Amino acid sequence: MNAPKKKPPANKSRQENAPSFEQSLAELEQLVTHMEQGELTLEETVKSFERGIELNKMCQNTLDEAEQRVRILTEKEGKFEIEPFGEDSPADL
């Protein structure tokens, strides 16, 4: 009997065409710089803000996915404990 074929993820082609995290972050920083200069029209500012929100979501999703991958790898090894990285992190002391 034939095994059922797996369908590729629907968003696979969108992911392939999506800019990298670094590209998205660089574009976001550029948008912020232009907006802070105050030389854009209101319409340009609103469009830049909308694009910035999209880029922020893309960057946050990429970071969330990376964090999840690290958690999975860490759990597979079983030798490390996952500790929150933030204000109370030993690296900050």
LUMLOZA-496669 format. One record per residue (C-alpha): residue number from 0; residue in one letter; x, y negated, z. Coordinates in steps of 0.1 Angstrom, whole numbers, plus 5000, padded with zeros to 4 digits. Layout:
BEGIN
NODE  drendo  dovex    px    py    pz
NODE     NUM      A     X     Y     Z
...
This chain:
BEGIN
NODE  drendo  dovex    px    py    pz
NODE       0      M  5000  5000  5000
NODE       1      N  5011  4965  4993
NODE       2      A  5019  4943  5023
NODE       3      P  5000  4910  5024
NODE       4      K  5020  4882  5010
NODE       5      K  5028  4854  5033
NODE       6      K  5017  4820  5021
NODE       7      P  5043  4793  5023
NODE       8      P  5035  4765  5047
NODE       9      A  5012  4739  5031
NODE      10      N  5035  4711  5042
NODE      11      K  5067  4728  5029
NODE      12      S  5070  4706  4998
NODE      13      R  5063  4675  5018
NODE      14      Q  5090  4684  5042
NODE      15      E  5115  4690  5014
NODE      16      N  5107  4655  5000
NODE      17      A  5107  4638  5034
NODE      18      P  5137  4617  5042
NODE      19      S  5161  4630  5068
NODE      20      F  5160  4618  5104
NODE      21      E  5190  4596  5098
NODE      22      Q  5174  4580  5067
NODE      23      S  5142  4574  5085
NODE      24      L  5159  4559  5115
NODE      25      A  5180  4536  5093
NODE      26      E  5150  4524  5074
NODE      27      L  5132  4518  5107
NODE      28      E  5161  4498  5120
NODE      29      Q  5162  4478  5087
NODE      30      L  5124  4471  5090
NODE      31      V  5128  4458  5125
NODE      32      T  5157  4436  5115
NODE      33      H  5137  4420  5087
NODE      34      M  5106  4415  5109
NODE      35      E  5127  4399  5137
NODE      36      Q  5141  4374  5112
NODE      37      G  5107  4360  5108
NODE      38      E  5110  4354  5071
NODE      39      L  5083  4378  5059
NODE      40      T  5048  4368  5050
NODE      41      L  5020  4381  5072
NODE      42      E  5011  4407  5046
NODE      43      E  5047  4419  5044
NODE      44      T  5049  4420  5082
NODE      45      V  5018  4441  5085
NODE      46      K  5030  4465  5057
NODE      47      S  5064  4467  5074
NODE      48      F  5047  4474  5107
NODE      49      E  5026  4502  5092
NODE      50      R  5057  4517  5076
NODE      51      G  5075  4515  5109
NODE      52      I  5048  4534  5126
NODE      53      E  5050  4562  5100
NODE      54      L  5088  4563  5103
NODE      55      N  5086  4564  5141
NODE      56      K  5062  4593  5140
NODE      57      M  5085  4612  5115
NODE      58      C  5115  4606  5138
NODE      59      Q  5096  4616  5169
NODE      60      N  5084  4648  5152
NODE      61      T  5119  4656  5141
NODE      62      L  5132  4651  5177
NODE      63      D  5104  4672  5191
NODE      64      E  5111  4700  5167
NODE      65      A  5148  4699  5175
NODE      66      E  5141  4700  5212
NODE      67      Q  5118  4730  5207
NODE      68      R  5145  4748  5187
NODE      69      V  5170  4742  5215
NODE      70      R  5145  4755  5241
NODE      71      I  5140  4787  5220
NODE      72      L  5177  4793  5216
NODE      73      T  5183  4787  5252
NODE      74      E  5156  4810  5263
NODE      75      K  5169  4838  5240
NODE      76      E  5204  4835  5256
NODE      77      G  5189  4837  5291
NODE      78      K  5220  4822  5305
NODE      79      F  5211  4786  5307
NODE      80      E  5183  4767  5325
NODE      81      I  5165  4740  5307
NODE      82      E  5168  4708  5326
NODE      83      P  5151  4675  5317
NODE      84      F  5174  4650  5302
NODE      85      G  5167  4616  5315
NODE      86      E  5171  4593  5345
NODE      87      D  5179  4622  5370
NODE      88      S  5202  4641  5347
NODE      89      P  5236  4649  5361
NODE      90      A  5251  4634  5328
NODE      91      D  5238  4600  5339
NODE      92      L  5255  4600  5373
